[in-house]
Amino acid sequence: MAVAIGVAIAALLGLLLFVWLRQEALIFFPQRLAADHPFELPDVEEVRIAVEGTMLSALHLKLPDPKGVVFYLHGNAGNLAGWFVDTQTYRAANLDLFMIDYRGYGKSGGRIRSEAQLHDDVAAAWEAVAHRYRGLRKIVCGRSLGTALAVRLAARIQPDLTVLVSPFWSMAELARLHYPMLPSRLLRYPLKTFEDIGAIANPVLLIHGGRDRLIPLTHSVRLLSVCRDARLVRIDAGSHNDVQEFASYRSAIAHAFGQVQRN
């Protein structure tokens, strides 16, 4: 019996150590792109951004006389080839679009090692493009994982609008939902969206699918309660991966972009 208990404890400790050391594999699902992969998109420039120890890949939709820019932080899977697809929305609003791939995604080098590194990379990417939009409208947009990064940046730079699609209260809340047996103290990526969102002074638009099983709608409802100036658009039939396909999503985005330009 003592031997069996000892083996069980050793196995549990081994599992906890694995989770501590390799939790990036549970959170991030990057897909690489070949260095010569072509992004053949009209008016879109491929950009390289220097960050500590490596370079990030970014795409920049540049319109002739834009009203401003949407700085977009995508979700935890894929790369720019799959995320930088709906440029018509931004063209219709006469807004440039700037989007990065995180470390290890697409053509970006290196790998993600900490939450602080993620936030530092996002800040460096913003600084690389911000000078171009002095005096113009600034919108920060995040989707899923990117929402936690977006609110940290928005709390610092105070854009005219922050758009959060399928946001989450914190990574600890998601971990309790999907990995209830794991101690929250093991989490090296707390990503406390709720702490930063309250510091955003300008309007925040939350969009969430009513059938989202990965990040339940309740996360947006809770975030709404700690925002200064926020609106929640619920896409009742939308799930985590298809919410952008609904007309109500597109109309909410178009309306919000239009409001920013009129204010």
C-alpha positions as CSV (number, residue, x, y, z in Angstrom):
1,M,0.0,0.0,0.0
2,A,2.8,2.4,0.9
3,V,4.5,1.7,-2.4
4,A,1.3,2.3,-4.3
5,I,0.7,5.6,-2.5
6,G,4.3,6.6,-3.2
7,V,4.0,5.9,-6.9
8,A,0.7,7.8,-7.1
9,I,2.3,10.9,-5.4
10,A,5.3,10.7,-7.6
11,A,3.1,10.5,-10.7
12,L,1.0,13.5,-9.5
13,L,4.1,15.5,-8.8
14,G,5.5,14.6,-12.2
15,L,2.3,15.8,-13.9
16,L,2.3,19.1,-12.0
17,L,5.9,19.6,-12.9
18,F,5.1,18.9,-16.6
19,V,2.2,21.4,-16.5
20,W,4.5,24.0,-14.9
21,L,7.2,23.6,-17.4
22,R,5.1,23.0,-20.5
23,Q,1.9,24.9,-20.1
24,E,2.6,26.9,-23.2
25,A,1.6,23.7,-25.1
26,L,-1.8,23.9,-23.3
27,I,-2.4,27.6,-24.1
28,F,-0.7,28.4,-27.4
29,F,-1.2,26.6,-30.7
30,P,1.0,28.3,-33.3
31,Q,1.3,27.3,-36.9
32,R,4.5,28.2,-38.7
33,L,4.8,29.6,-42.2
34,A,7.8,29.3,-44.5
35,A,10.0,32.4,-44.7
36,D,9.1,32.8,-48.3
37,H,5.3,32.4,-47.9
38,P,3.7,35.0,-50.0
39,F,1.0,37.3,-48.6
40,E,-0.7,38.4,-51.8
41,L,-3.1,41.0,-50.6
42,P,-3.7,44.4,-52.3
43,D,-2.6,47.4,-50.3
44,V,-1.0,45.2,-47.6
45,E,2.6,45.5,-46.6
46,E,4.6,42.8,-44.8
47,V,6.5,44.2,-41.9
48,R,9.2,42.9,-39.6
49,I,9.3,44.2,-36.0
50,A,12.4,43.9,-33.8
51,V,11.7,42.6,-30.3
52,E,14.1,41.3,-27.7
53,G,16.0,38.4,-29.2
54,T,14.0,38.0,-32.4
55,M,11.7,39.5,-35.1
56,L,7.9,39.5,-35.3
57,S,6.0,39.2,-38.5
58,A,3.2,41.7,-39.1
59,L,0.8,42.7,-41.9
60,H,-0.2,46.3,-42.5
61,L,-3.2,47.3,-44.7
62,K,-2.4,50.8,-45.8
63,L,-5.2,52.9,-47.4
64,P,-4.5,56.1,-49.4
65,D,-6.0,58.5,-46.8
66,P,-7.2,56.5,-43.7
67,K,-9.2,57.9,-40.8
68,G,-7.1,55.9,-38.4
69,V,-5.9,52.3,-37.6
70,V,-7.2,49.1,-36.1
71,F,-4.5,47.4,-34.1
72,Y,-5.6,43.8,-34.0
73,L,-4.4,41.0,-31.6
74,H,-5.6,37.6,-32.8
75,G,-6.4,34.3,-31.0
76,N,-4.2,31.5,-29.7
77,A,-4.1,29.3,-32.8
78,G,-3.1,29.7,-36.5
79,N,-1.2,32.6,-38.0
80,L,-1.7,35.7,-40.1
81,A,-2.5,33.7,-43.2
82,G,-5.8,32.6,-41.5
83,W,-6.4,35.8,-39.4
84,F,-5.7,38.6,-41.9
85,V,-8.6,37.8,-44.2
86,D,-11.5,40.3,-43.9
87,T,-10.0,43.5,-45.1
88,Q,-13.3,44.7,-46.6
89,T,-14.6,45.6,-43.2
90,Y,-11.7,48.0,-42.6
91,R,-11.7,49.4,-46.2
92,A,-15.4,50.2,-45.8
93,A,-14.6,52.2,-42.7
94,N,-11.5,53.7,-44.2
95,L,-9.3,52.4,-41.5
96,D,-5.9,50.8,-41.8
97,L,-5.4,47.4,-40.2
98,F,-2.2,46.3,-38.4
99,M,-1.8,42.7,-37.1
100,I,1.1,40.8,-35.7
101,D,1.9,37.1,-35.3
102,Y,3.2,36.3,-31.8
103,R,6.5,34.5,-31.3
104,G,6.6,31.1,-33.0
105,Y,3.5,31.9,-35.1
106,G,3.7,32.3,-38.9
107,K,7.0,33.9,-39.8
108,S,7.7,35.3,-36.3
109,G,10.8,34.0,-34.7
110,G,11.5,32.7,-31.2
111,R,8.9,31.2,-28.8
112,I,6.6,32.5,-26.1
113,R,8.2,32.2,-22.7
114,S,6.2,34.4,-20.3
115,E,3.2,36.7,-20.1
116,A,5.5,39.7,-19.5
117,Q,7.2,38.9,-22.8
118,L,3.9,38.8,-24.6
119,H,2.9,42.2,-23.3
120,D,6.3,43.7,-24.1
121,D,6.1,42.4,-27.7
122,V,2.6,43.9,-28.2
123,A,3.9,47.2,-26.8
124,A,6.9,47.1,-29.2
125,A,4.6,46.4,-32.1
126,W,2.3,49.3,-31.3
127,E,5.3,51.7,-30.9
128,A,6.5,50.6,-34.3
129,V,3.4,51.8,-36.0
130,A,1.9,54.5,-33.7
131,H,3.8,57.4,-35.1
132,R,2.0,57.0,-38.4
133,Y,-1.4,57.7,-36.8
134,R,-0.8,60.8,-34.7
135,G,-4.0,62.8,-34.7
136,L,-6.0,60.0,-36.3
137,R,-8.4,57.5,-34.8
138,K,-7.0,54.5,-32.9
139,I,-8.8,51.3,-32.3
140,V,-7.4,48.3,-30.4
141,C,-9.1,45.0,-31.2
142,G,-8.5,41.6,-29.5
143,R,-10.0,38.2,-30.2
144,S,-10.0,35.4,-27.6
145,L,-6.5,35.2,-26.2
146,G,-5.8,38.5,-27.8
147,T,-8.4,40.3,-25.7
148,A,-6.2,40.1,-22.6
149,L,-3.3,41.6,-24.5
150,A,-5.6,44.2,-26.0
151,V,-6.9,45.5,-22.7
152,R,-3.4,45.9,-21.3
153,L,-2.4,47.9,-24.3
154,A,-5.6,49.9,-24.3
155,A,-5.3,50.7,-20.6
156,R,-1.9,52.3,-21.4
157,I,-2.6,54.1,-24.7
158,Q,-6.3,54.9,-24.2
159,P,-7.5,54.4,-27.8
160,D,-10.7,55.9,-29.1
161,L,-12.3,52.4,-29.1
162,T,-11.5,48.9,-27.8
163,V,-13.2,45.9,-29.3
164,L,-13.1,42.6,-27.5
165,V,-14.4,39.5,-29.3
166,S,-14.9,36.4,-27.0
167,P,-13.0,37.9,-24.1
168,F,-12.3,36.1,-20.8
169,W,-12.3,37.2,-17.2
170,S,-8.9,35.6,-16.5
171,M,-6.9,32.6,-17.5
172,A,-7.4,31.2,-14.0
173,E,-11.1,31.2,-14.6
174,L,-10.7,29.3,-17.9
175,A,-8.3,26.8,-16.3
176,R,-10.9,26.1,-13.6
177,L,-13.4,25.4,-16.3
178,H,-11.3,23.2,-18.5
179,Y,-8.7,21.7,-16.1
180,P,-10.6,21.7,-12.7
181,M,-8.1,19.4,-11.0
182,L,-5.1,21.6,-11.6
183,P,-4.0,24.1,-8.9
184,S,-4.4,27.7,-10.1
185,R,-1.0,28.5,-8.5
186,L,0.7,26.6,-11.3
187,L,-0.5,29.1,-13.8
188,R,2.3,31.2,-15.3
189,Y,-0.1,33.1,-17.6
190,P,-2.7,34.6,-15.3
191,L,-3.8,37.1,-18.0
192,K,-6.2,39.0,-15.7
193,T,-8.3,40.8,-18.2
194,F,-10.6,42.1,-15.4
195,E,-7.8,44.1,-13.8
196,D,-6.9,46.1,-16.9
197,I,-10.3,46.6,-18.5
198,G,-11.5,48.9,-15.7
199,A,-8.7,51.3,-16.5
200,I,-9.9,51.9,-20.1
201,A,-11.6,55.3,-20.1
202,N,-13.0,55.3,-23.6
203,P,-15.8,53.0,-25.1
204,V,-15.4,49.3,-25.1
205,L,-17.4,47.0,-27.3
206,L,-17.7,43.4,-26.2
207,I,-19.0,40.8,-28.6
208,H,-19.7,37.2,-27.5
209,G,-21.4,34.1,-28.9
210,G,-24.2,32.7,-26.8
211,R,-23.1,29.1,-27.7
212,D,-19.4,29.6,-26.9
213,R,-18.3,26.6,-24.9
214,L,-14.6,27.5,-24.8
215,I,-15.1,30.9,-23.2
216,P,-18.7,31.1,-22.0
217,L,-20.7,34.3,-22.4
218,T,-20.7,34.8,-18.7
219,H,-17.1,36.1,-19.0
220,S,-18.2,39.0,-21.1
221,V,-21.2,39.7,-18.7
222,R,-18.8,39.9,-15.8
223,L,-16.3,42.1,-17.7
224,L,-19.2,44.4,-18.6
225,S,-19.8,45.0,-14.9
226,V,-16.3,46.4,-14.3
227,C,-16.0,48.6,-17.4
228,R,-16.5,52.3,-17.3
229,D,-18.1,52.7,-20.7
230,A,-19.0,49.4,-22.4
231,R,-21.6,47.7,-24.5
232,L,-22.1,44.0,-24.9
233,V,-23.4,42.5,-28.2
234,R,-24.6,38.9,-27.8
235,I,-24.6,36.7,-30.8
236,D,-27.1,34.1,-29.6
237,A,-26.4,31.4,-32.2
238,G,-22.6,32.1,-32.3
239,S,-20.0,29.8,-30.9
240,H,-16.3,30.5,-30.3
241,N,-15.0,30.0,-33.8
242,D,-17.9,31.3,-36.0
243,V,-19.2,34.4,-34.3
244,Q,-17.7,36.6,-37.0
245,E,-19.9,34.9,-39.6
246,F,-23.1,36.5,-38.3
247,A,-24.7,39.6,-39.7
248,S,-25.2,41.0,-36.2
249,Y,-21.4,40.8,-35.6
250,R,-20.6,42.7,-38.8
251,S,-23.2,45.3,-38.2
252,A,-22.0,45.8,-34.6
253,I,-18.4,46.3,-35.8
254,A,-19.4,48.7,-38.6
255,H,-21.6,50.7,-36.2
256,A,-18.8,51.0,-33.7
257,F,-16.2,52.0,-36.3
258,G,-18.7,54.6,-37.6
259,Q,-19.3,56.0,-34.1
260,V,-15.6,56.4,-33.6
261,Q,-15.2,58.5,-36.7
262,R,-18.2,60.7,-35.8
263,N,-17.1,61.5,-32.3
